[in-house]
Amino acid sequence: MDLILDILGFLISIGFVWFTVRSSKSLVGSFFKKYYRLMTLAANVFGFGFLIETAGEIFRINGDLISTFHHILLIIAAIIFVYAGMVFPKEAEEVTKVK
């Protein structure tokens, strides 16, 4: 069951990466470059965490060590997501300033 959930998490992260890269190439993404770069980075870290967990399940690597790395990467991804949420309003304010 854990393997199925890890693979599902990895597939969801691929969806996050695809969505953020596609959105960053849009007109809105051209204005908010830093925000979309941070979102793509967070999605990649999120996916890498699930990839490590999946590899640990498949190759029977020490479960505690792999789980620790997995959770550390998820926390790092969450921090990047929150930071991107803080950057977006500042970036939006810069774009909408009338000079």
VMD Tcl script that draws the C-alpha trace (Angstrom):
set ca {
  {0.00 0.00 0.00}
  {2.86 2.38 0.81}
  {4.38 1.82 -2.61}
  {1.11 2.73 -4.32}
  {0.80 5.93 -2.28}
  {4.42 6.87 -3.01}
  {3.91 6.36 -6.73}
  {0.69 8.37 -6.56}
  {2.52 11.20 -4.77}
  {5.21 11.17 -7.44}
  {2.62 11.31 -10.22}
  {0.86 14.22 -8.52}
  {4.18 16.05 -8.28}
  {4.74 15.53 -12.01}
  {1.35 17.16 -12.51}
  {2.45 20.10 -10.31}
  {5.63 20.54 -12.32}
  {3.78 20.34 -15.64}
  {1.18 22.87 -14.49}
  {3.70 25.39 -13.12}
  {5.99 25.18 -16.15}
  {3.04 25.56 -18.50}
  {1.65 28.48 -16.48}
  {5.03 30.21 -16.34}
  {5.10 30.33 -20.14}
  {1.78 32.20 -20.27}
  {1.34 35.96 -20.33}
  {0.70 36.05 -16.59}
  {3.78 33.94 -16.00}
  {5.90 36.42 -17.89}
  {5.00 39.06 -15.30}
  {5.50 36.85 -12.24}
  {8.74 35.05 -13.06}
  {10.10 34.68 -9.53}
  {6.79 33.28 -8.24}
  {6.57 30.62 -10.94}
  {10.25 29.70 -10.58}
  {9.72 29.15 -6.85}
  {6.58 27.11 -7.45}
  {8.42 24.92 -9.98}
  {11.32 24.45 -7.56}
  {8.94 23.46 -4.77}
  {7.13 21.00 -7.05}
  {10.46 19.44 -8.04}
  {11.55 19.07 -4.41}
  {8.13 17.59 -3.58}
  {8.51 15.07 -6.41}
  {12.08 14.20 -5.47}
  {10.90 13.40 -1.94}
  {8.36 10.92 -3.27}
  {10.87 9.52 -5.75}
  {13.30 8.78 -2.92}
  {10.53 7.13 -0.92}
  {9.49 5.02 -3.92}
  {13.09 3.96 -4.58}
  {13.44 3.02 -0.92}
  {10.36 0.81 -1.13}
  {11.43 -0.86 -4.38}
  {15.08 -1.50 -3.43}
  {14.36 -2.27 0.25}
  {16.69 0.43 1.57}
  {16.63 1.28 5.28}
  {13.07 2.51 5.75}
  {13.76 4.92 8.62}
  {16.56 6.71 6.78}
  {14.59 7.03 3.54}
  {11.48 8.16 5.41}
  {13.52 10.84 7.18}
  {14.86 12.21 3.88}
  {11.36 12.05 2.41}
  {9.87 14.10 5.23}
  {12.73 16.60 5.25}
  {12.21 17.20 1.53}
  {8.46 17.61 2.06}
  {9.12 20.22 4.75}
  {11.56 22.05 2.45}
  {8.94 22.00 -0.34}
  {6.32 23.38 2.07}
  {8.65 26.21 3.10}
  {9.27 27.09 -0.54}
  {5.50 27.01 -1.26}
  {4.87 29.40 1.67}
  {7.71 31.68 0.58}
  {6.30 31.75 -2.96}
  {2.96 32.77 -1.46}
  {4.69 35.66 0.28}
  {6.60 36.71 -2.84}
  {3.53 36.81 -5.11}
  {1.83 39.86 -3.53}
  {5.08 41.82 -3.54}
  {5.70 40.93 -7.16}
  {2.11 41.80 -8.06}
  {2.50 45.18 -6.38}
  {5.67 45.88 -8.39}
  {3.96 44.95 -11.68}
  {0.88 47.08 -11.03}
  {2.73 50.22 -9.92}
  {2.02 53.19 -12.12}
  {5.17 55.10 -12.95}
}
mol new
graphics top color blue
foreach p $ca { graphics top sphere $p radius 0.5 }
foreach p [lrange $ca 0 end-1] q [lrange $ca 1 end] { graphics top cylinder $p $q radius 0.2 }
display resetview
